[in-house]
Amino acid sequence: MRTAVPTRRLGALALAAVVGAAAPAATSVASGRRATSAASAAPAPRSAPAAPSRAAPRSAAASATTPPPAAPFRWDLAQRLEEGPRLAPGVPVPNVIPRRDRGGYTAKVVESTPVLDAPGGRRRVWTAGSTTLHTGNATRLSVRRARFDADGRAWLGVQLPIRPNASLGWVPYDAVVLEHTTWFVSVRLQPRRIEILRAGRLVRSSSVVIGAPSTPTPTGDFAIYEIAQQPSARDFLGPWALHLTSFSDVLTDYGGGPGRVAVHGRGPASILDAPLGAAASHGCVRVPNALVSWMHARTLAGTPLRITDR
């Protein structure tokens, strides 16, 4: 495994032309070939048991204790893949899929890497470069699966920024750098809200503009693909656009791009076009400029993002 610390993004702008790229700080620390977040640090040692008390027993109500909070996520995928035990070929490694309460894993691509149709497969479905095509962000892909091939080599199933939505491809674990992010983004269409969570805790939320009935925002499990700074905060997209691995189900081309969905800000023309809480976009999720500026430095490329009706 490589010892580099990853940063990741891939790109293509869909709903408008992109200029520039963000380079937010990574939220994890590299350790050998892997990079692990603070959420995977070793737990603090437990204290010794207290000596028995001779005091009179308290009532049941007084002695009742509140259940302790859930322990932070400490399952280390890198350790599981490197130290085993190795599972039979094709058997999924557990605890890999991103979740609201713990975020998800990302794979930083450090050199041009063929993405195959299966662990140890022969058909190439995509080629992942070390930087994205449109903004030059470092390429990070959201990890959704992990398996071993017949030779015992570990592979990661990563979500690809191509059509159809939720396309999955496989890269060798030893060809990328693994990270864990505790961030998770949820977009709920019926209440028309976005929620940003860290380790399961709600950190930010806001009303949003979603796709119009004729150009709806697609639902599903996606990820941030690349982050593009706009020429001016007064542009229609506001100061930043967070391009997703998601594409419109209706538009195959828009604004010079392939119909890629983004979370982006709101310039004056966008504010006049529709208020927050409306269904009026071509499929993108429009958020306040202050929120997208806050997100671009925290929810890096590869951050899982889920769009649901409710």
Secondary structure as UniProt FT lines:
FT   STRAND          28..31
FT   TURN            32..33
FT   STRAND          34..37
FT   HELIX           38..40
FT   HELIX           60..63
FT   HELIX           77..83
FT   TURN            89..90
FT   TURN            100..102
FT   STRAND          103..109
FT   STRAND          113..116
FT   TURN            119..120
FT   STRAND          124..128
FT   TURN            133..135
FT   STRAND          140..148
FT   TURN            150..151
FT   STRAND          154..159
FT   TURN            163..166
FT   STRAND          168..172
FT   HELIX           173..175
FT   STRAND          176..181
FT   STRAND          183..188
FT   TURN            189..192
FT   STRAND          193..198
FT   TURN            199..200
FT   STRAND          201..207
FT   STRAND          209..211
FT   TURN            213..214
FT   STRAND          220..229
FT   TURN            233..234
FT   TURN            236..237
FT   STRAND          240..247
FT   TURN            255..256
FT   STRAND          260..264
FT   HELIX           268..273
FT   TURN            276..277
FT   STRAND          279..281
FT   STRAND          285..286
FT   HELIX           289..296
FT   TURN            297..298
FT   TURN            301..302
FT   STRAND          304..308
//
